[in-house]
């Protein structure tokens, strides 16, 4: 996913910027439900090595991205009240 530095990355010698959207980072946020921060770091480094413009490092982030084109109520069921 192109981010605000995408155009600058196309120049030779430019610094790459990676988009790493994420939810709660497990133990880092005190939530046992989130991904292990070490797994997120590994996914980020793998994405950089692969030349990815975006890394979706956990199931929650992948699910949220998959729902972005859905109606708002599908993403936030509590709005259906």
Secondary structure, 3 states (H helix, E strand, C coil): CCCCCHHHHCCCCCCCCCECCCCCCHHHHCCCCCCCHHHHHHHHHHHHHHCCCECCCCHHHHHHHHHCCCCHHHHCHHHHC
